[in-house]
Amino acid sequence: MRNLLTDVPGLTVGHATDLKLGSGVTAILCHPPAVAAVDVRGGAPGTRETDLLDPAATVPHVDAIVLSGGSAYGLDAASGVTSWLAAHGRGYLVKDIRVPIVPSAILFDLLNGGDKHWGRHSPYRDLGYAAAEAAGEDFALGSVGAGTGATTARVKGGLGSASAIAPTGHRVGALVAVNALGCPLMGEGPHFRAAPFERNGEFGGLGLPVPLPADGGGIHLKGATPKTATTIAVVATDADLTSAQTRHFAVMAQDGLALSLYPVHTPLDGDCVFALATGQATLSDPIGDLLAIGTTAAAVLARAVARAVYEATALPFPGAQPAWRDLFPGAVRGRG
């Protein structure tokens, strides 16, 4: 187990990172195509091809999911991944034509100090292609890919991932780009809200603050740029789920954001969780197994959020938001 989304067999992940731009793209490729669903919350989502994920839709599987910075410009990233998949003979077959199915979501990172003066066309299509080209089972965390330019209320956001084995024996993984309006920390110190779910010191092993701060540590929001939010994620399992079951898997997994960020799902966030079911492992109890898998996914997603912030580094621009490691260097205990 790598403690990554790719612990679910059949998935690979690739990043394309542009530090001058202060942004990037993460591509999650499905080999073979996977059953998919999505749960979108908050008031400011940015998505592509999510209507295809309705259980009543005709196309049963997807070839990839794309997470990108760049706000609306970042939706171009899916075109780059689509081009890469088509070049490799992947996609929904219509006679002799393959049409890759690539839903995507974006976050807002346009005001983080990077050079966004790209001319007539944004670079996100090319970044999407590069992310697909780089996909593999091992991938970096922190200020990479879709998490490159991400921020939160108090500390730099980033790209995180985690995995676990559900009580049913099914594998569950999560990947998330954390760009929240709210805060992943509790109180004024270094403690992560996701601490009760941490495994093996993966984000410092600090636990919760003692005593617990009143009112949950207070409400911390992005100050000067409150409209620059949205946390986007992918959860996956090797369970053989129907489209309807995968949708409920996404709904349960979304709780992981509430366990690790506060506040969340606000009018200024476009929080979005995609779910993938790769179908290698059957269910012995359709209801009980789904309950266990979804509950596991919520905890895994919460851990991935904390890992994203723990592994993040500040962008190389004057006035860039400091990373958790910059604010609390004495709390760093090595990489999880």
URJO-V356380 format. One record per backbone hydrogen bond with DSSP energy under -1.0 kcal/mol. NH is the residue of the N-H (numbers start at 0). CO is the residue of the C=O. E is the energy in kcal/mol with one decimal. If there is no record, write none. Layout:
BEGIN
NH & CO & E
NH & CO & E
END
This chain:
BEGIN
6 & 3 & -2.0
7 & 4 & -1.9
10 & 7 & -1.1
11 & 28 & -1.8
12 & 135 & -2.8
13 & 26 & -2.3
15 & 24 & -2.4
17 & 22 & -2.4
21 & 17 & -1.9
22 & 17 & -1.8
24 & 15 & -2.4
25 & 66 & -3.0
26 & 13 & -2.8
27 & 64 & -3.0
28 & 11 & -2.5
29 & 62 & -2.6
30 & 9 & -3.6
33 & 61 & -1.9
34 & 276 & -1.8
36 & 274 & -1.9
38 & 272 & -2.3
40 & 270 & -3.4
42 & 265 & -2.1
43 & 268 & -2.3
47 & 103 & -2.1
52 & 49 & -1.6
53 & 50 & -1.5
56 & 53 & -2.5
61 & 33 & -2.5
62 & 100 & -2.4
63 & 100 & -1.4
64 & 27 & -2.3
65 & 102 & -1.9
66 & 25 & -2.7
67 & 104 & -1.8
68 & 23 & -2.4
70 & 106 & -2.7
72 & 69 & -1.4
73 & 70 & -1.4
74 & 71 & -1.2
75 & 72 & -1.8
76 & 73 & -1.8
78 & 75 & -1.0
79 & 75 & -1.1
80 & 76 & -1.9
81 & 77 & -2.6
82 & 78 & -2.3
83 & 79 & -2.0
84 & 80 & -2.6
85 & 81 & -2.6
86 & 82 & -2.1
88 & 85 & -1.7
89 & 84 & -2.7
91 & 98 & -2.8
93 & 96 & -3.2
96 & 93 & -2.2
98 & 91 & -2.3
103 & 47 & -2.0
104 & 65 & -2.0
105 & 45 & -2.1
106 & 67 & -1.9
114 & 19 & -2.6
115 & 113 & -1.0
117 & 115 & -1.6
126 & 122 & -2.1
127 & 123 & -2.5
128 & 124 & -2.0
129 & 125 & -2.3
130 & 126 & -2.5
131 & 127 & -2.2
132 & 128 & -2.4
133 & 129 & -1.6
134 & 131 & -1.3
135 & 12 & -2.1
141 & 158 & -3.1
143 & 141 & -1.9
146 & 143 & -2.0
147 & 144 & -1.9
151 & 154 & -1.1
152 & 181 & -2.3
155 & 321 & -1.9
156 & 149 & -1.2
158 & 141 & -2.8
159 & 175 & -2.8
161 & 173 & -1.8
163 & 171 & -2.3
165 & 169 & -3.1
168 & 165 & -2.6
171 & 163 & -2.5
172 & 235 & -2.5
173 & 161 & -2.5
174 & 233 & -2.5
175 & 159 & -2.7
176 & 231 & -3.0
177 & 157 & -3.0
182 & 261 & -2.2
185 & 190 & -2.5
192 & 183 & -2.6
194 & 191 & -1.7
196 & 193 & -2.2
197 & 194 & -1.6
201 & 198 & -1.4
203 & 200 & -1.7
216 & 213 & -1.7
217 & 214 & -1.5
221 & 180 & -1.4
227 & 224 & -1.4
231 & 176 & -1.8
232 & 271 & -2.3
233 & 174 & -2.9
234 & 273 & -2.7
235 & 172 & -2.6
236 & 275 & -1.8
237 & 170 & -1.3
239 & 280 & -2.4
240 & 238 & -1.3
245 & 241 & -2.5
246 & 242 & -2.0
247 & 243 & -1.8
248 & 244 & -2.2
249 & 245 & -2.0
250 & 246 & -2.0
251 & 247 & -2.5
252 & 248 & -2.3
253 & 249 & -1.8
254 & 251 & -1.3
255 & 252 & -2.7
256 & 253 & -1.6
258 & 254 & -1.5
260 & 256 & -1.9
261 & 182 & -1.7
268 & 265 & -1.4
271 & 230 & -1.8
272 & 38 & -2.4
273 & 232 & -2.7
274 & 36 & -2.7
275 & 234 & -2.1
276 & 34 & -2.4
277 & 236 & -2.5
278 & 238 & -1.6
280 & 237 & -2.9
288 & 284 & -3.0
290 & 286 & -2.2
291 & 287 & -2.0
292 & 288 & -2.7
293 & 289 & -2.8
294 & 290 & -2.1
295 & 291 & -2.2
296 & 292 & -2.2
297 & 293 & -1.8
298 & 294 & -1.5
299 & 295 & -2.5
300 & 296 & -2.8
301 & 297 & -2.0
302 & 298 & -2.1
303 & 299 & -2.2
304 & 300 & -2.1
305 & 301 & -1.8
306 & 302 & -2.5
307 & 303 & -2.1
308 & 304 & -1.6
309 & 305 & -2.7
310 & 306 & -2.3
316 & 314 & -1.6
319 & 316 & -1.9
326 & 322 & -1.9
327 & 323 & -2.3
330 & 327 & -1.9
331 & 328 & -1.0
END
